[in-house]
């Protein structure tokens, strides 16, 4: 009573979707890493801007400052402010990329899970069908033995 082996016809598709999910995980991990670098860039830009403001305040309190020096300090502060804003925008862009990768991973996982559930359902159906065949075969054997026993009397 050997059962035929279970064969899921969509196994290649399931394996492909599993690979897509793995790739989506890797892409999400990479985008998270890039986002962390963006956070570090923003923090560095904020620190530089803060230092520039502090230097300008300190320079303004000095009595030997000329108008050109004040203009130069102000330009430096404004340049660091633009750098900080650019870093904040870049971090927002990276956040959007992380969200897109997370959405892609969710979709890939959902697609794979659909096939996994189908595979398990088909495996259960296959097992039930094989058990029915085995049961029918055992019933047939029991009937034959019973008839032989009845005929031998």
C-alpha positions, 0 to 999 in steps of 0.5 A: 500500500504505497502512496503516490508521492505528493506533487505540488504543481505550482512548486516552481511558482511558490519557490519563485515567490519565496525568492522574491520575498527574500529579495524584498527582505534584503532590499528593505534591510539595505534601505534601512541601512541607508536611512540610518546613514541619512540620520547620521548625516542629518545629525552632523548637519544639525551639529554643524549648524548649531556650532555655526550659530554659536560661533556667530553669537560669540563673534557678535559679542566680540568688539573687534568685529567688522561688518564684513566679518558679520556678513561672513558669519551670517553667510556661514550660518545660512549655508549650514542651515541649507545643509541641514535642510537638505539633509532633512529632505534626504532623510525624508526621501530615505524614509519614503524609500523604506516605506516603499520597500516595506510595502513591497515586502508585505506584498511579496510575503502575502503572495508567498503565503497564498501559495503556501496555504494552497500547497498545504490544502492540496497536501491535506486533500492528497492525504485524505484521498490516499487514506480513502484509497487505503481504507477502501483497499483494507475494506476489500481485503477484509471482505475477501478474507471474510468470504473465504472464511465463510466459504471454508465452513 
